[in-house]
Amino acid sequence: MAKKAARLTAEEIQALVDASDSVAEGEPDAGLMVDVKKVDFVELEESAPRPAGTESVEFVWDVPMSIEAILGTTELTVKEVLEVGPGSVIELERAYGEPVDLFLNGRLVARGDVVIIGDNFGVKITEILVSGDEVGASSPTP
């Protein structure tokens, strides 16, 4: 267990200074002498707090992120993978209609329903998760 650092009070500091002065007068051990100088600190200017809603996040707009929508997973042997071709059906561990998991940079952050938009698939987010630990997963299953 780490020892918690304690701050000295002004009285304790003065007692240490007085003790070092008495040692210096008797000089029983020159190695115990302490040169203590008063330090004057410059007052820091407080910056004005930003009004609510003005915090800018523009600096992260260009950060690339990986988003994965996981419909489900399954385990196949090498032979089964080599037999996969057009028209093959691979059964997943999830039932039809169950929500898909959304991973952001490998971390489970949301769940949603598969939707069809024109000729494309998409995910309509139905649940945002606080952390992947709450649902027992923190990365997609390969």
C-alpha positions as CSV (number, residue, x, y, z in Angstrom):
1,M,0.0,0.0,0.0
2,A,1.4,3.4,-1.0
3,K,2.0,5.9,1.8
4,K,-0.1,9.0,1.4
5,A,1.9,12.2,1.3
6,A,1.1,14.7,4.1
7,R,1.4,18.4,3.8
8,L,3.1,20.3,6.6
9,T,1.4,23.2,8.3
10,A,3.1,26.5,8.7
11,E,3.7,25.7,12.4
12,E,5.4,22.4,11.5
13,I,7.6,24.1,8.9
14,Q,8.6,26.8,11.5
15,A,9.4,24.1,14.0
16,L,11.7,22.4,11.4
17,V,13.4,25.8,10.7
18,D,13.9,26.4,14.4
19,A,15.3,22.9,14.9
20,S,17.8,23.4,12.0
21,D,18.9,26.8,13.6
22,S,19.6,25.1,17.0
23,V,21.6,22.3,15.3
24,A,23.6,24.9,13.4
25,E,24.4,26.7,16.7
26,G,25.7,23.6,18.5
27,E,27.0,22.1,15.2
28,P,26.9,18.5,16.4
29,D,26.7,17.3,12.8
30,A,27.4,19.6,9.9
31,G,25.5,17.2,7.6
32,L,22.2,18.1,9.3
33,M,22.4,21.8,8.4
34,V,19.6,23.0,6.2
35,D,19.6,26.2,4.3
36,V,16.0,27.4,4.3
37,K,14.9,30.3,2.2
38,K,11.5,31.9,1.9
39,V,9.9,31.6,-1.5
40,D,7.5,34.1,-2.8
41,F,5.1,32.7,-5.4
42,V,3.5,34.9,-8.0
43,E,-0.3,35.0,-7.9
44,L,-1.8,33.1,-10.9
45,E,-4.5,34.8,-12.8
46,E,-7.7,32.9,-13.0
47,S,-9.0,32.4,-16.5
48,A,-12.6,33.3,-17.1
49,P,-14.8,30.1,-17.3
50,R,-16.3,29.4,-20.6
51,P,-20.1,29.9,-20.9
52,A,-22.0,26.7,-21.0
53,G,-22.2,25.2,-24.5
54,T,-19.2,26.9,-25.9
55,E,-16.7,24.0,-25.4
56,S,-15.2,23.3,-28.8
57,V,-14.6,19.8,-30.0
58,E,-13.5,20.8,-33.5
59,F,-10.0,19.5,-32.8
60,V,-11.2,15.9,-32.9
61,W,-13.3,16.1,-36.0
62,D,-10.5,14.7,-38.2
63,V,-9.6,11.8,-35.9
64,P,-10.2,8.5,-37.8
65,M,-12.3,5.9,-36.0
66,S,-13.3,2.4,-36.9
67,I,-16.9,1.4,-36.5
68,E,-18.0,-2.2,-36.8
69,A,-21.6,-3.6,-36.8
70,I,-21.4,-7.3,-35.7
71,L,-24.5,-9.3,-36.9
72,G,-23.2,-12.4,-35.1
73,T,-20.4,-14.9,-35.0
74,T,-19.8,-18.6,-35.6
75,E,-16.9,-21.0,-35.6
76,L,-16.0,-22.9,-38.8
77,T,-13.3,-25.4,-39.6
78,V,-10.9,-24.7,-42.4
79,K,-12.7,-27.2,-44.6
80,E,-16.1,-25.5,-44.0
81,V,-14.6,-22.1,-44.9
82,L,-13.1,-23.5,-48.1
83,E,-16.5,-24.8,-49.1
84,V,-18.2,-21.4,-48.7
85,G,-19.3,-20.0,-52.1
86,P,-22.1,-17.9,-53.7
87,G,-25.4,-19.0,-52.2
88,S,-23.8,-20.5,-49.1
89,V,-25.6,-19.9,-45.8
90,I,-23.6,-19.4,-42.6
91,E,-25.6,-19.8,-39.4
92,L,-24.8,-17.2,-36.7
93,E,-25.3,-17.6,-33.0
94,R,-28.0,-14.9,-33.0
95,A,-31.6,-15.2,-33.9
96,Y,-33.4,-13.2,-36.6
97,G,-34.5,-9.8,-35.2
98,E,-31.9,-9.6,-32.4
99,P,-30.0,-6.3,-32.2
100,V,-26.5,-6.0,-33.8
101,D,-23.6,-4.9,-31.7
102,L,-21.8,-1.6,-32.7
103,F,-18.1,-1.4,-31.8
104,L,-16.2,1.9,-31.9
105,N,-12.4,1.2,-32.2
106,G,-13.0,-2.3,-30.8
107,R,-15.1,-1.3,-27.9
108,L,-18.8,-2.1,-27.6
109,V,-20.7,1.2,-27.4
110,A,-24.2,0.6,-28.8
111,R,-26.8,-1.8,-30.2
112,G,-29.2,-1.4,-33.0
113,D,-31.5,-2.8,-35.6
114,V,-30.5,-3.6,-39.2
115,V,-32.4,-1.4,-41.7
116,I,-32.4,-1.3,-45.5
117,I,-31.9,2.1,-47.1
118,G,-32.3,1.7,-50.9
119,D,-29.8,-0.9,-51.9
120,N,-27.7,-0.5,-48.7
121,F,-27.8,-1.9,-45.2
122,G,-27.6,0.3,-42.2
123,V,-28.0,0.2,-38.4
124,K,-30.6,2.2,-36.5
125,I,-29.2,2.7,-33.0
126,T,-31.6,1.7,-30.3
127,E,-29.4,1.5,-27.2
128,I,-26.2,3.3,-26.3
129,L,-24.1,1.6,-23.7
130,V,-22.0,3.4,-21.0
131,S,-19.2,0.8,-21.3
132,G,-18.5,-2.5,-22.8
133,D,-17.9,-4.0,-19.4
134,E,-21.6,-3.6,-18.5
135,V,-22.5,-6.2,-21.1
136,G,-19.6,-8.5,-20.6
137,A,-17.7,-7.7,-23.8
138,S,-15.1,-5.1,-24.7
139,S,-14.1,-6.2,-28.1
140,P,-15.6,-8.0,-31.0
141,T,-15.4,-11.8,-31.1
142,P,-13.4,-12.9,-34.2
